[in-house]
């Protein structure tokens, strides 16, 4: 039971929470209108006190798009019109995959979002390598997966709550109400304890994972479920180490968003 609780807690750490790197928001509510409905969104540039500008733009509802052989550069211009964000396209990296400003895009979607439109567009033009978008702060970048994951960042995650042990509370006292009825009705009889033997409270320590083992289990879970090929042990460049109930992770923004949610630049 204790191991199950630990695994459930660990799982809560590595489930993606609102990542915007080619994983667009899942809301499909009908948008109130098309274009910049209600004016351009204004987000928190730091992302520490609310959604960033790029997150708000990616979540923005769009009534419809209907493109037929529309040049990719026109799609980029459409994206720039969706809100106060910087749109950076790494054309040099895309050129290595045979993609340029004139690459045609044919897409027809209704009742959708900016993120879904962008995701479908980039999936359509991806051939030899996946083309992704990434929204961080007030900037949306478009490039190949290899290019976007080239720069690594260090983040520290507090895992003290995940490592806490949940006791089984074995050996609880047994209540025996029949004892209170023995010894006659007078008040001079010897007091009877209605609680039975409390048993030993040693607990079942033998099957508990020790601290180091739980840390190792957490690291292994992350490395096998979050971009496995990005880690050093699998030929990548990412690293993860434990220090004083903290997890020190050095990897791409994509990995950090899978671990801890939307990424915030320092």
N, C-alpha and C positions, 0 to 999 in steps of 0.2 A: 504493500500500500504506500509506503514511504517513497519507494522508487517511482511509483506512478505519479505521485504528487510532484516529485522533482522533474520528471520528464514533461509533465504538463506545464510547469513553470518555465522550463527551458524553451518549450515550443512557443510560448507567448513572446519570447524574446526575438525569435528569428522569423516570425511571420511578418511579411511586408506590411508596413503601416503607411499608406498614402504615398508610396513612391511614385515619382512622375517620370522616371527614365524609361520610356517606351511602355510603361504600364499605366495607361490613362485611367482617370476616375471612372467608376462603374455606373454612375448615375445616368439614367436615361429619361429623366422627367422632361416633358415637352417644354421647350424654351418659350419665353414670353414673346420673342420676336427674333428678327434676324439682325445681323450687323452688330454694332455696338449698342445693344439695347440698354437703355438707362444710362448711357455714358460709359466711358472707360473705367475699368476697375482700378482701384488704388490699393496696393498691398503694402505690407511692412517689408522694407528692403532687407532687413536683417533676418526676418523669419522667426524671431524670438518671441514676438508678441502677437502673432497671428499669421495668416496665410501671406506668402510673398506675392509680388505682382505677377510673377510667372505662373504660380499656382492658380491664381484667380483667372488669368487669361486662359489657361488650359482647361479649367472647369467651365468656362463660359458656354452657355447654351447657344446653339446655332440652329435656326429653323431648317435650313437646307443649303446644300451646295450641289451644283450640277456642272461638272467640268468634263469636257471632251477634248482630248489631246491638248490640254492646257500646259504651257511650258512651266517647268518647275520654278523658275524665277518668278512667275506670276503667282504661284501658290505661296511663295515666300513673302511677296508683297502683300497678299491677302492676310497672312499671319501677322505682319507688322501692323495692320490696321485694326487688329482685334483688341488692342490695349496698349498701355504705356510700358512696353517691354523692349529690350534690345534683342534682335534676332541675328544670331551669328551662324553663318553657314560656312563650313570648312570645305570650300570648293576644291582645294588641292587634294584633300583626302578622298573626296567623292570622285574626282577625276581619275584616280587610280582604279576605280571600279567601273569606269565607263559612264559616269553620271555627270552631266553638266547642266547649265542653266536652261538649255532647250529640251531636256528630257521630258517627254510628254506624260501627262497625268490624266487619266480618265476615271472619274469618281462621281457617284451620285448617292448622296446620303440625306436623310431627313431626320428631324427631331434628334439631334445629336449634340456633340460638344466639340470644342476646338481640339482637344487632345485626341479624340477618336478620329477626327478627320486627318490630323497629322499622322497618327499611327497607321491608318489605312494607306495614306499617300506613300509613306516611307517603306511600308511593307511591299507596296506595288513596285517600287523602283529598286528594291533590294534584289540583287542577283547572286554574285559570288560572295558577298559579305553583307551582313545585316547593317542597314542604316537606321540610326536611332535619333531620337531627340531627347534633350535633357533640360529641364527647367530648374535653375538654381538662382535664388535671389530675384533680380529683375531681368534676367537674361535667359533666353531659350537658344540652345545650341543644337545644330544639326550636323551630324557627321557619321562616320562608320563606328561600329562598336569598338574596334581596336583603337581608333584615335581617341574616342571619348574616355576610354579606360586607361589611357597611357599615363596620366598623372595620378599618383597615389596620395592619399591623405591619411593622417593619423587622427584617430578619435579614441577617447577613453569612455568605456561604458561601465556604470556601476551595476554589479551583479550580486550585491550582498543579499537582496531579497530572494533571488533565485537559489542561493546557496543555503538559505535558512533550513534547518531541520524541523520537521513537523513530527512531534512525538505521538506515539500511539496511545498514551495514557492507559497502559495496562495495569492490572492489579487494583482497580477501583474497589472501595469497600462495598460489601454485600449487606443490604438492609434485611433484617429478620424481625418482623413485627411481633411474631409469636413470643419472643423473649420478654417483651414489655408486659405480657399478660400472665407471666409466671410469677411465683413467689407470693401469692395471696393478695388480699386487698389492702392490708395494713401498710403503713408507711415505713415500717421498721425493717423490711426485708433488704437483702443486699441488692444494690443497684445492678440491673442487668444491662449490658451494652447491646443495643439493638443492631449494632454494626458487627458483621462477622469478621473473619480474618481479612485484613487488608491486603494480604498477599505481599509478594516482594515487588519492589518498584524498580527493579534493575532494568526492566524493559528488554526489548529484543534488539540489542546492539549489534549482534552478529551480522545481520543482513543490511545494515546501513552502509551506504557508500561513504568512505572517508573523504575529507575535504579535497585532497589532491585528486582522488578518483572522480569526484563530482566535477571538478574543474576540467579534467581531461575529457569527461563525457560531454560537457558543454562545448568545448572547443571542437571535438570530433563532430558533433552534431552540426555546428555552424559550417565547418569545412566541407561536409558531405552534402549539405542542402543548399548552401548559398554560393553559387558560381564556383563549383569545386575546382575547375581548372585554373582559377585565378590565384590559388594558394601556392606557396613555395614548395610544399611537399608534393604537389602535383605538376610541377614545372612552371608555375606562375611566379609572380613577384610579391604577392600579398602575404602578410604575416599576422599572427595573433598570439598574444602572450598574456598570462595572468599575473597580476601584481596586486597584492593587498586587497583582495576582493574586487578588483577592477580588471576589466578586459581591455587590453591595449591592442587596437586593430589598425593595421596599415594596409589600405586597399583602395580601390576605386570608389567613386561616388555611388555607382550602381550597387556595390556590395554594402556600403554604409546605409543606403536607403533601405535595403532589404533587412538589415539588422535593426536600425533605429528610426526608420521613417524619413520624411523629407530632410534633405541635407541642407545645412546652413553653413555658409562660408564664414570664417572668422573675420 
